[in-house]
Amino acid sequence: MFDKEVYIERRNRLRQMMGSGLILLPGNQDSPMNYRDNSYHFRQDSTFLYFFGLDQPGLFGIIDANEGVDSLY
C-alpha cells in the first residue's frame, strides 16, 4: 500500500470534483462458497481500496464534501 498522504490526496480530489454532498464507498464482505464458514479469498472493492487503502472486510467509508471530513464505519 501507499503512504497515507496518497489516499488523502485522492479523497481531496474527489471531494473537489463533487463540490458538495456525501459520498458513500462500501467495502466488500466475505463471500461464502458452499456454506457460511467456507468463504472465498477476500478481495476488497477496488474503489474503496483506491480511496482508503484498507484491505479489511466489512468497512464503509464516507467522504463529506461539505465539511471536508472522512469517516470509516
N, C-alpha and C positions, 0 to 999 in steps of 0.2 A: 504494500500500500504506500501511498504518498504521504508527505508531511501534511499536517492538519491545515496549513495555510492554503494548500491547493484546493481542498474541499470548501473552505470558507470563501475563497475567491469564486469558485464555481457557483455556490449558492448566492453570492452577491450579484454576479452577472445575471442569474435567473431572476432574482428579485428586481433588478433594474429593467429587464425585458418585460416583466409582468406589470410593473408600475404600482399596482395595489392589489390587495386581496390575500387570501390564504392559499397555500399550495400544499396539498396532501400527497405524500410519497409513501405508499405502503411497501414494506419489505415482504419477503416470502416466508412461508411456514414450512415445516417438514411435511412431506407428502408420503402417505403410506403406499406400499406396493400391494401386497396381498392382505395384510391386516395391519392394524394401527401401530404395532411395535416394530414392524419391519418396514422401514422407510427408505426412500431413495436417498442418494447422497445429496446433501443440502446444497442448493445454489441460490445465492441472493439475487433479487431482482436487479437488473442492470442499471436502471435509472436510480434506484435507491443507493446502490453501491457507488455510482458516479458522483452523487451529490453529498453522501455522508461517509462513504468509505468503511462501513461496518458490515461485517460478514457474519451476523448472528440472526437466527430465526426469530420471528415474532415481533419485529420492531416496526414502528410507524414514525415518519418524520414529517414535521410541519414547518414550513417556511412562511413567516408572516412578513409580507412585502411592505405593509404599512408601518409596522413597529421596528422592523429590522431584527427580529428575534427568531431563532431556530430552536425547535423543541423535538425531543425524542420521547416516544412512548412505547 
